[in-house]
Amino acid sequence: MATTLQKRQIGVGGLKISARARQYVMNALDSNRLSIGKYVHTFEAEFARLHQRRFGIMANSGTSALQVALAAMKEKHGWQDGDEVIVPAITFIATSNIVLYNHMQPVFVDVDPLTYNIDPEKVEAAITPRTRAILPVHLFGLPSDMEPILEIAVKHNLAVLEDSCETMFVRYKGRPVGSFGEAACFSTYVAHILVTGVGGLALCDDPELAVICRSLIAHGRDSIYLDIDSDDNLTDNDLRDVIERRFSFVRLGHSFRPTEMEAALGLAQLEEYESILQARQRNARRLTEGLQDLAEHLQLPTIPPDREHAFMMYPITVKKPGLRNELVAFLENHGIETRFAFPLLDQPVYKKLFHLDVRQFPAAERISKNAFYIGCHQELTDEDIGYVIEVFHDFFRNGRYV
Ligand SMILES: Cc1ncc(COP(=O)(O)O)c(C=O)c1O
């Protein structure tokens, strides 16, 4: 190891369970109500309100939320198996997997090399008579360029589903992520901005879509009985109606329900989301300041002036081809955890499923080969960030890059 610095552990995610979170989880346990109840309903409503949406539906993961949201849109609009959904060529694999689970076809579009998000200028060329929806991903915490995406969607009569699994609370042109598409989905998996262990949410404004999503996470139940409170306070004919229909399943659904414990953790963190967000943004700002003098080697995150960045992580592209893996190994040797920035098209499973020529996606190809991310989460201290900056300098100072 070249550096003489005292080694630190810098994870891509970090979590401290607060006294409030412990209390909420204990309340959930003490209530003897572990399935969807008070905490799930409150978390859903508060999360939806903060993203300017009427309805929030919590599921057991971001993937589940995305899967049911797309299924609900497919049902509502009468889309057919084999219809197409446009997705970015760089994203976490769940984005395109859920299109496949819905028996639809993902059509990949290259991304912007600086923001890592879908390049709106390349979307129109991918539209065919079978295209039904665009699925932009707000990657790493940065909102996609939604205005041109929405314009294209209107022009071609396409729906929009936002994959906001990595991004919460921040605004694009004054409006929060998750408020643009017909539906938008979020993840609260580990190392995300809010962490509930497993968990996710779908948001929308259309009551019909919300009911279908709720039904789909609960085995496709009849909307008259979507949770165990649905028969409370009913009498006579209303009660008879519920009794008749509560074990009726009207569509092919899933067992994607969350528990009260996850929602209790989520609600406790939601109540302090501003400080979580500010700490991430401050850490990212410090990293950018501290690494700026290495800009000839490293492409640091870009934040276009019309939007905010939630910094679920801190993405970096190494400019010299072939150098990333050496830098990443050096960082990991110094306790700094890294992840490659979402190579997608050349995943073994996708090589079997699609016959894609990755050279048609030059930005995605460059990112898959040269980009990675590190953590900038709220549990990192100024000393941790200073250490990360020093280790990067050590690597380049020692001439490892030539
Ligand atoms: C862009 C994106 N989409 C979807 C998901 C899936 O979320 P989950 O892991 O909660 O299923 C993730 C998760 O990490 C993600 O980063």
The ligand as a Gaussian input file, in Angstrom:
#p B3LYP/6-31G(d) Opt

LIG

0 1
 C      -32.319000       2.182000     -10.710000
 C      -32.871000       1.087000      -9.834000
 N      -34.037000       0.512000     -10.169000
 C      -34.584000      -0.469000      -9.407000
 C      -33.980000      -0.905000      -8.250000
 C      -34.592000      -2.029000      -7.472000
 O      -34.854000      -1.727000      -6.141000
 P      -34.882000      -2.906000      -5.042000
 O      -33.499000      -3.329000      -4.806000
 O      -35.536000      -2.262000      -3.867000
 O      -35.722000      -3.999000      -5.618000
 C      -32.772000      -0.342000      -7.859000
 C      -32.132000      -0.817000      -6.632000
 O      -31.227000      -0.771000      -6.122000
 C      -32.184000       0.676000      -8.674000
 O      -31.017000       1.223000      -8.351000

